[in-house]
Amino acid sequence: MNISSVLAAAIAAAVVLPSIASAGPAAVPTYNNEKCYGIAAKAANDCGTATHSCAGTATKAKDPASWVYLPKGTCEKIAGGSTSAKT
């Protein structure tokens, strides 16, 4: 194993480990919020569903079961947004 391989492995570990350690649900915002389903971008959801376990793991954009926190009253103004999960 040469120095460049060791350096590349160290850099990869430094980048990946913090993201693994922080996996889990997003912190509940301090503002008056609501969960908005059906609008999350791929890998940008705030918590788990029946198909994935934690924040940032949605497998497709606009998954009707994935949600994000938004200020209360905002979800209804977004096309495709719902305050309850769609099945």
C-alpha positions in Angstrom: 0.0 0.0 0.0 1.5 3.3 -1.0 1.2 6.7 0.7 -1.4 8.1 -1.8 -3.7 5.1 -1.1 -3.4 5.6 2.6 -4.0 9.3 2.2 -7.1 8.7 0.0 -8.5 6.3 2.5 -8.0 8.7 5.4 -9.7 11.5 3.5 -12.6 9.3 2.5 -13.1 8.2 6.2 -13.0 11.9 7.3 -15.7 12.8 4.9 -18.0 9.7 5.4 -17.8 9.2 9.2 -19.5 12.5 10.3 -22.5 11.8 8.0 -22.9 8.3 9.4 -22.7 9.6 13.0 -25.3 12.2 12.4 -27.9 9.8 10.8 -31.3 10.0 12.5 -34.3 12.3 12.6 -33.9 16.0 12.0 -34.2 18.2 15.1 -37.6 19.6 15.6 -37.5 23.3 14.7 -38.1 25.9 17.4 -40.6 27.8 15.2 -44.3 26.8 14.9 -44.0 24.0 12.4 -45.9 21.3 10.6 -44.8 18.1 8.7 -45.3 18.5 5.0 -45.5 15.2 3.0 -45.0 14.7 -0.7 -42.6 17.6 -1.4 -39.2 16.4 -0.1 -36.4 16.1 -2.7 -34.5 12.8 -3.0 -32.4 12.3 0.1 -33.7 15.5 1.7 -36.5 14.3 4.0 -36.5 15.1 7.8 -37.3 11.6 9.2 -38.0 8.0 8.4 -40.9 6.2 6.9 -41.9 2.6 6.3 -39.4 2.4 3.5 -36.4 4.2 5.0 -35.1 4.8 8.5 -33.9 8.3 9.0 -33.4 11.8 7.7 -31.8 12.3 4.3 -32.6 8.8 3.1 -35.7 9.3 0.9 -35.1 7.2 -2.2 -37.1 9.4 -4.6 -38.2 13.0 -4.9 -41.8 13.8 -3.9 -42.2 10.5 -2.1 -45.8 10.8 -0.7 -44.7 9.2 2.6 -41.6 11.4 3.2 -41.9 14.7 4.9 -40.0 17.9 5.8 -40.6 20.5 8.6 -42.1 23.8 7.3 -43.5 26.8 9.1 -47.1 26.2 10.0 -49.5 27.1 7.2 -46.9 26.8 4.4 -47.5 23.2 3.3 -50.9 23.9 1.8 -49.4 26.6 -0.4 -47.0 24.1 -2.1 -48.2 22.0 -5.1 -48.3 18.4 -4.0 -47.9 19.2 -0.3 -50.1 17.6 2.3 -50.1 17.7 6.1 -50.9 14.0 6.2 -49.1 11.0 4.6 -50.4 9.8 1.3 -50.5 6.1 0.6 
